[in-house]
């Protein structure tokens, strides 16, 4: 049976049209009012999550912190833990023999076969300090401060390529677009630095595989992104005024721009306009503070010698000294990106070279912070994006010999200062260093622990975006209680 829709009579149709006109067009229209209410609710939650004052205002933590600031010594490229911290005598015994199939299972590698031969450790190891920490001979200076270190030999990740691995450690996601750890920390705590950015990035050793995404603010307001600082030449590009543009004229221009930006912000309410205002103000102050900051020649000769720093050069040693100067001036998070540890060939020569460049400055940084009373409240973290295989990489066509491939199943990080219980080693790998067999520590666990030491609950430090709450640790992460002093 066929049915037909009834056509409204003239009076009914008139009432319907009148109601629709009222809903759609009267004033804003109730439909538009409802939409505006929904948008205000969603945007309001997001904007409400933005602390007043931006990155330059100190905000209270969730609970009493053990640390106030972080220096992250990120060894990009993945240092070989087997040549530095995780000594495996069994590798020497089985040198040249294929790795047992039951150990490798379904693991795939970028540049080696699963049954590649094992490679013996390339350096001697010895125990140091009261803790008996076992360190490689290429780390003589860290060996002298071994009792300040908490060495985690059982870190692991799911990422086995450099860019995703670096992003995962720094942002909690292997894909670009998420806020970096430094951005989350400054979003949660703000900064005590009045004339410097809250989050500063120092680079050495080459370009980062993950690029600027490792210190991005992601979907957080851009006020929280890391600011690259150069240790040679102009500290921050495009901050200095052009010739003939004196301080007074610049101040007048700054005042005019601020007035225009504030008027626009009152109209549209875009939080990025507030970021723009703060950026102009910070750039104005940086013209005075940045040259003084990077003037390492002002440091005593014995301090320069301790770090191996040379004023005017661009080096990891200079960056370690700059990191101390930055936290001394109230900067909340300093990321040192040293991209030079990817040793697919000649792992012995590569590790020896990079350890020679980084061992002395790292140890000097710990001693210097302690001498100035800063280590107790400064968390220092050292580590890369993953580890290296116990198997050898040799590829004639690529010109590679006696190297090690990427290894996500196990790698080593160490922490010191900032509420960390030093003089201990946490976790253990199997006899050839392939799998973690005791106290595994996932990357998200490490992130949760860093936030905890700063007085931040990683489950409560969230930001509402695209309809849900996001956090650094995604939906994972547990604080490594053994690390806490």
C-alpha positions as CSV (number, residue, x, y, z in Angstrom):
1,X,0.0,0.0,0.0
2,X,1.4,3.4,-1.0
3,X,1.3,6.2,1.5
4,X,1.8,9.9,0.9
5,X,3.1,12.6,3.3
6,X,0.4,15.0,4.4
7,X,0.9,18.6,3.1
8,X,0.5,21.1,5.9
9,X,-2.5,23.4,5.5
10,X,-1.8,27.1,4.9
11,X,-2.1,28.2,8.6
12,X,0.1,25.3,9.8
13,X,2.7,26.1,7.1
14,X,2.7,29.7,8.1
15,X,3.3,28.8,11.8
16,X,6.2,26.4,10.8
17,X,7.8,29.1,8.6
18,X,7.5,31.6,11.3
19,X,9.0,29.3,13.9
20,X,11.9,28.4,11.6
21,X,12.5,32.0,10.8
22,X,12.6,32.8,14.5
23,X,14.9,30.0,15.3
24,X,17.3,30.7,12.5
25,X,17.3,34.5,12.1
26,X,16.0,36.2,15.2
27,X,18.9,38.0,16.9
28,X,21.7,35.4,16.7
29,X,19.0,32.8,16.2
30,X,18.5,30.1,18.8
31,X,20.3,27.6,16.6
32,X,23.3,29.9,16.5
33,X,23.0,30.5,20.2
34,X,23.0,26.8,20.8
35,X,26.0,26.3,18.5
36,X,27.8,29.2,20.2
37,X,27.1,27.6,23.6
38,X,28.6,24.3,22.5
39,X,31.6,26.0,21.0
40,X,32.1,28.1,24.1
41,X,31.9,25.0,26.3
42,X,34.5,23.1,24.3
43,X,36.8,26.1,23.7
44,X,36.2,27.2,27.3
45,X,37.5,23.9,28.7
46,X,40.5,24.2,26.5
47,X,41.1,27.9,27.3
48,X,40.4,27.2,30.9
49,X,43.2,24.7,30.9
50,X,45.6,27.5,29.9
51,X,47.1,28.8,33.1
52,X,47.0,32.6,33.5
53,X,50.3,34.4,32.8
54,X,51.6,31.9,30.2
55,X,55.0,30.4,30.4
56,X,56.7,33.2,32.3
57,X,54.6,32.8,35.5
58,X,55.4,30.3,38.2
59,X,52.5,28.0,39.0
60,X,52.1,25.6,41.9
61,X,52.8,21.8,41.3
62,X,50.3,19.1,42.2
63,X,52.4,18.1,45.3
64,X,55.7,19.0,46.9
65,X,58.4,18.7,44.3
66,X,61.8,17.1,44.7
67,X,63.2,19.0,41.7
68,X,62.5,22.4,40.3
69,X,64.1,22.2,36.9
70,X,65.4,19.7,34.3
71,X,68.5,19.4,32.2
72,X,68.0,16.5,29.7
73,X,71.2,15.4,28.0
74,X,69.6,13.7,25.0
75,X,72.2,11.5,23.2
76,X,70.4,11.3,19.8
77,X,71.4,8.4,17.5
78,X,71.3,5.8,20.3
79,X,74.5,5.2,22.2
80,X,75.6,1.6,22.5
81,X,74.8,0.6,26.1
82,X,77.0,-2.5,25.6
83,X,80.1,-0.3,25.2
84,X,79.2,2.1,28.0
85,X,77.1,0.8,30.9
86,X,75.9,-2.8,30.3
87,X,78.9,-5.1,30.4
88,X,78.2,-8.6,29.1
89,X,81.1,-11.1,29.5
90,X,79.1,-13.7,27.6
91,X,79.3,-11.6,24.5
92,X,83.1,-12.1,24.6
93,X,82.7,-15.8,25.0
94,X,80.2,-16.1,22.1
95,X,81.9,-13.5,19.9
96,X,81.4,-14.4,16.2
97,X,78.7,-17.0,16.9
98,X,75.1,-16.5,15.6
99,X,72.5,-15.3,18.1
100,X,70.2,-18.2,19.2
101,X,66.9,-18.1,17.2
102,X,64.8,-18.5,20.3
103,X,66.1,-15.2,21.6
104,X,65.5,-13.2,18.5
105,X,62.1,-14.8,17.6
106,X,60.2,-12.5,15.2
107,X,62.3,-9.4,15.6
108,X,63.1,-7.6,12.4
109,X,66.1,-5.3,11.8
110,X,66.8,-2.5,9.4
111,X,70.3,-3.5,8.4
112,X,71.2,-6.9,9.7
113,X,69.9,-10.5,9.5
114,X,68.2,-11.9,12.6
115,X,70.9,-14.6,12.8
116,X,73.8,-12.1,12.6
117,X,76.9,-13.0,14.7
118,X,77.4,-11.7,18.2
119,X,79.9,-8.9,18.8
120,X,82.1,-8.8,21.9
121,X,82.2,-5.6,24.0
122,X,84.9,-3.3,22.6
123,X,86.1,-1.8,25.9
124,X,87.1,-2.9,29.4
125,X,84.8,-2.3,32.3
126,X,85.4,-1.7,36.0
127,X,83.4,-1.0,39.2
128,X,83.5,2.5,40.7
129,X,82.5,4.3,43.9
130,X,80.9,2.8,47.0
131,X,78.0,1.8,44.8
132,X,80.2,-0.4,42.6
133,X,78.7,1.0,39.4
134,X,80.1,-0.8,36.4
135,X,81.3,1.7,33.8
136,X,83.3,1.5,30.6
137,X,86.9,2.7,30.4
138,X,85.8,5.4,28.0
139,X,83.9,7.1,30.8
140,X,86.7,8.0,33.3
141,X,85.1,11.3,34.5
142,X,81.6,9.9,35.0
143,X,83.3,7.0,36.9
144,X,84.5,9.6,39.5
145,X,80.9,10.7,40.2
146,X,79.4,7.2,39.9
147,X,77.8,7.5,43.4
148,X,75.6,10.4,42.2
149,X,74.1,8.4,39.3
150,X,71.0,6.2,39.3
151,X,71.7,3.9,36.3
152,X,68.7,2.3,34.6
153,X,69.8,-0.7,32.5
154,X,66.3,-1.9,31.7
155,X,64.8,0.9,29.6
156,X,62.8,-0.2,26.6
157,X,60.7,1.2,23.8
158,X,58.6,0.0,20.8
159,X,60.3,2.4,18.4
160,X,63.2,1.2,16.3
161,X,63.8,4.1,13.9
162,X,65.5,7.3,14.9
163,X,62.9,10.0,14.2
164,X,60.0,8.1,15.8
165,X,62.2,7.0,18.7
166,X,63.4,10.5,19.4
167,X,59.8,11.8,19.2
168,X,58.6,9.1,21.5
169,X,61.1,9.9,24.2
170,X,60.5,13.6,23.9
171,X,56.8,13.8,23.2
172,X,55.3,10.5,24.2
173,X,54.2,9.8,20.6
174,X,56.2,8.5,17.6
175,X,54.3,10.9,15.3
176,X,54.8,14.7,15.1
177,X,52.2,17.0,16.5
178,X,52.3,16.2,20.3
179,X,53.7,18.6,22.9
180,X,57.2,17.9,24.0
181,X,58.2,17.1,27.6
182,X,59.7,20.5,28.0
183,X,56.4,22.1,26.8
184,X,54.4,20.0,29.2
185,X,56.6,20.9,32.1
186,X,56.5,24.7,31.4
187,X,52.7,24.4,30.8
188,X,52.4,22.8,34.2
189,X,54.9,24.9,36.2
190,X,55.7,28.1,34.3
191,X,59.2,29.6,34.8
192,X,61.2,31.6,37.2
193,X,63.2,33.2,34.3
194,X,62.1,36.8,33.6
195,X,64.4,37.6,30.8
196,X,64.9,34.1,29.2
197,X,62.5,31.5,27.7
198,X,61.1,28.9,30.0
199,X,62.3,26.0,27.7
200,X,65.6,26.2,25.9
201,X,67.2,23.8,23.4
202,X,70.9,23.5,22.7
203,X,72.2,21.4,19.8
204,X,75.5,19.8,18.9
205,X,76.9,17.0,16.9
206,X,74.6,17.5,13.8
207,X,70.9,17.9,13.0
208,X,68.3,15.9,14.9
209,X,66.5,13.2,13.0
210,X,63.2,14.2,14.5
211,X,63.8,17.9,13.9
212,X,62.1,20.7,15.8
213,X,59.1,18.4,16.6
214,X,61.1,17.0,19.5
215,X,60.8,20.4,21.3
216,X,57.5,21.6,19.8
217,X,54.5,22.8,21.8
218,X,52.3,20.7,19.7
219,X,48.7,21.6,20.4
220,X,49.6,23.5,23.5
221,X,49.8,27.3,23.0
222,X,53.1,28.1,21.2
223,X,54.3,30.0,24.3
224,X,55.5,26.6,25.6
225,X,57.6,25.5,22.7
226,X,61.4,25.1,23.1
227,X,63.5,28.0,21.9
228,X,66.8,27.0,20.2
229,X,69.7,28.9,21.5
230,X,73.0,29.0,19.7
231,X,76.3,29.0,21.6
232,X,78.2,30.7,18.8
233,X,77.4,34.0,17.0
234,X,73.9,35.4,17.5
235,X,72.3,33.5,20.4
236,X,68.8,33.6,18.9
237,X,68.2,34.5,15.3
238,X,66.1,37.5,14.4
239,X,66.1,39.0,17.9
240,X,68.7,41.8,17.3
241,X,67.5,45.1,15.9
242,X,68.6,46.2,12.4
243,X,71.1,49.0,12.0
244,X,69.8,52.5,12.9
245,X,66.9,51.1,15.0
246,X,67.8,52.4,18.4
247,X,66.4,51.1,21.8
248,X,64.0,54.0,22.2
249,X,62.4,53.6,18.7
250,X,62.2,49.9,19.3
251,X,60.4,50.4,22.7
252,X,57.9,52.8,21.0
253,X,57.3,50.2,18.3
254,X,56.9,47.5,20.8
255,X,54.3,49.5,22.7
256,X,52.3,50.3,19.6
257,X,52.3,46.6,18.5
258,X,51.3,45.5,22.0
259,X,48.4,47.9,22.0
260,X,47.2,46.7,18.6
261,X,47.5,43.0,19.6
262,X,45.7,43.5,22.9
263,X,42.8,45.3,21.1
264,X,42.6,42.4,18.6
265,X,42.7,39.8,21.4
266,X,39.8,41.5,23.2
267,X,37.8,41.1,19.9
268,X,38.6,37.5,18.9
269,X,39.9,36.0,22.2
270,X,42.6,34.0,20.4
271,X,45.2,32.7,23.0
272,X,47.9,32.8,20.3
273,X,47.6,36.6,20.3
274,X,48.7,36.5,23.9
275,X,51.6,34.3,22.9
276,X,52.5,36.8,20.2
277,X,52.5,39.7,22.7
278,X,54.7,37.6,25.1
279,X,57.1,36.7,22.3
280,X,57.6,40.4,21.4
281,X,58.2,41.3,25.0
282,X,60.6,38.4,25.5
283,X,62.5,39.3,22.3
284,X,63.0,42.8,23.6
285,X,64.4,41.5,26.9
286,X,66.5,38.9,25.1
287,X,68.5,41.6,23.4
288,X,70.0,42.4,26.8
289,X,70.0,39.0,28.5
290,X,71.1,36.6,25.6
291,X,74.5,38.2,24.9
292,X,75.4,38.1,28.6
293,X,74.2,34.5,28.9
294,X,76.4,33.1,26.1
295,X,79.5,35.1,27.1
296,X,81.3,32.1,28.5
297,X,84.5,34.1,28.6
298,X,83.1,35.6,31.8
299,X,83.5,32.2,33.5
300,X,86.7,31.5,35.6
301,X,89.4,29.6,33.8
302,X,89.1,26.6,36.1
303,X,85.4,26.3,35.2
304,X,86.1,26.4,31.5
305,X,88.8,23.8,32.0
306,X,86.6,21.5,34.0
307,X,84.0,21.4,31.2
308,X,86.5,21.5,28.4
309,X,84.6,24.6,27.1
310,X,86.1,27.1,24.7
311,X,84.3,30.5,24.4
312,X,83.1,31.2,21.0
313,X,82.9,27.6,19.8
314,X,79.8,25.5,19.2
315,X,80.3,22.2,21.2
316,X,78.6,19.9,23.7
317,X,81.0,21.1,26.4
318,X,79.9,24.7,25.8
319,X,76.3,23.6,25.9
320,X,76.7,21.9,29.2
321,X,78.1,25.1,30.7
322,X,75.3,27.1,29.1
323,X,72.8,24.7,30.6
324,X,74.2,25.5,34.1
325,X,74.0,29.2,33.4
326,X,70.4,28.8,32.1
327,X,69.1,26.9,35.2
328,X,71.0,29.3,37.4
329,X,68.9,32.1,35.8
330,X,65.6,30.3,36.4
331,X,65.0,28.4,33.1
332,X,62.7,25.5,33.8
333,X,63.7,22.9,31.1
334,X,66.9,22.7,29.1
335,X,67.2,20.1,26.4
336,X,70.7,19.3,25.0
337,X,70.4,17.5,21.7
338,X,73.7,15.8,20.8
339,X,73.1,14.0,17.5
340,X,76.2,11.8,16.9
341,X,75.7,8.3,18.3
342,X,74.4,6.3,15.3
343,X,77.2,3.8,15.0
344,X,76.2,1.3,12.3
345,X,79.9,0.9,11.5
346,X,83.0,1.0,13.8
347,X,81.1,1.1,17.0
348,X,84.4,1.1,18.9
349,X,85.7,4.2,17.2
350,X,82.4,6.0,17.2
351,X,81.7,5.4,20.9
352,X,85.3,6.4,21.8
353,X,85.0,9.6,19.9
354,X,81.6,10.6,21.3
355,X,82.4,9.5,24.9
356,X,85.5,11.7,24.6
357,X,83.4,14.7,23.7
358,X,80.6,14.1,26.3
359,X,82.1,12.3,29.3
360,X,84.0,15.2,30.8
361,X,81.3,17.9,30.3
362,X,78.6,15.6,31.8
363,X,80.7,15.0,34.9
364,X,81.6,18.6,35.2
365,X,78.0,19.7,35.0
366,X,77.1,17.4,37.9
367,X,80.0,18.7,40.0
368,X,79.3,22.4,39.1
369,X,75.6,22.1,39.9
370,X,76.5,20.5,43.2
371,X,79.1,23.1,44.1
372,X,76.6,25.9,43.5
373,X,73.9,24.2,45.5
374,X,71.8,23.6,42.4
375,X,72.0,19.8,41.9
376,X,69.6,19.0,44.7
377,X,66.8,20.8,42.8
378,X,68.0,20.2,39.3
379,X,67.2,16.8,37.7
380,X,69.8,15.7,35.1
381,X,68.8,12.9,32.7
382,X,71.1,11.2,30.2
383,X,69.9,8.8,27.4
384,X,69.0,8.2,23.8
385,X,66.0,6.9,21.9
386,X,66.9,3.2,22.0
387,X,69.9,0.9,22.3
388,X,72.2,-1.1,20.0
389,X,72.1,-4.8,19.2
390,X,74.4,-7.4,20.7
391,X,74.8,-8.6,17.1
392,X,77.3,-7.1,14.7
393,X,76.5,-5.1,11.6
394,X,78.8,-5.6,8.7
395,X,77.6,-4.6,5.2
396,X,80.2,-4.4,2.5
397,X,77.8,-2.7,0.0
398,X,77.1,0.1,2.6
399,X,80.7,0.3,3.7
400,X,79.9,-0.9,7.2
401,X,82.0,-3.1,9.5
402,X,81.9,-3.9,13.2
403,X,78.9,-1.7,14.0
404,X,75.6,-2.3,15.8
405,X,72.1,-2.0,14.6
406,X,69.0,-0.3,16.4
407,X,67.8,-2.2,19.4
408,X,64.5,-1.1,21.1
409,X,64.3,-4.0,23.6
410,X,66.9,-2.7,26.0
411,X,68.9,0.4,26.5
412,X,70.5,2.4,29.4
413,X,69.7,5.9,30.8
414,X,71.0,7.5,34.0
415,X,69.6,10.2,36.2
416,X,71.1,12.4,38.9
417,X,70.2,15.2,41.3
418,X,66.7,16.5,41.7
419,X,65.3,14.0,44.2
420,X,66.9,11.0,42.6
421,X,68.4,8.3,44.8
422,X,72.0,8.1,43.4
423,X,74.5,5.3,43.8
424,X,72.3,2.5,42.5
425,X,71.7,0.4,39.4
426,X,68.1,-0.5,38.4
427,X,67.1,-3.3,36.1
428,X,69.1,-6.1,34.3
429,X,69.2,-7.6,30.8
430,X,70.0,-11.2,29.9
431,X,73.5,-12.5,29.5
432,X,74.0,-11.1,26.0
433,X,72.1,-7.8,26.6
434,X,69.2,-8.6,24.3
435,X,66.1,-8.7,26.6
436,X,65.2,-7.0,29.9
437,X,64.9,-9.7,32.5
438,X,64.6,-7.5,35.7
439,X,62.6,-4.3,36.4
440,X,61.6,-3.2,32.9
441,X,61.3,0.6,32.6
442,X,59.2,1.8,29.7
443,X,59.8,5.2,28.1
444,X,56.4,6.3,29.5
445,X,57.5,5.2,33.0
446,X,60.6,7.4,32.6
447,X,58.4,10.4,31.6
448,X,56.0,9.8,34.5
449,X,58.9,9.7,36.9
450,X,60.4,12.9,35.6
451,X,57.1,14.7,36.0
452,X,56.7,13.2,39.5
453,X,60.0,14.5,40.6
454,X,58.8,18.0,39.5
455,X,55.7,17.6,41.6
456,X,53.4,16.9,38.7
457,X,51.0,13.9,38.5
458,X,51.3,12.6,34.9
459,X,47.7,11.5,35.0
460,X,46.5,15.0,36.0
461,X,48.7,17.1,33.8
462,X,46.3,17.2,30.8
463,X,45.1,19.4,28.1
464,X,41.7,19.3,26.4
465,X,42.1,19.0,22.6
466,X,39.9,17.7,19.8
467,X,37.3,16.4,22.2
468,X,39.4,14.7,24.8
469,X,42.1,15.1,27.4
470,X,45.7,14.5,26.3
471,X,48.8,13.9,28.4
472,X,52.5,13.3,27.9
473,X,52.2,9.6,28.9
474,X,49.1,8.9,26.8
475,X,47.2,6.3,28.9
476,X,50.4,4.6,30.2
477,X,53.2,5.2,32.5
478,X,54.0,4.3,36.2
479,X,56.4,6.2,38.4
480,X,59.7,4.2,39.0
481,X,59.6,4.4,42.8
482,X,63.1,3.0,43.2
483,X,64.5,6.1,41.6
484,X,63.1,8.4,44.3
485,X,65.4,9.5,47.1
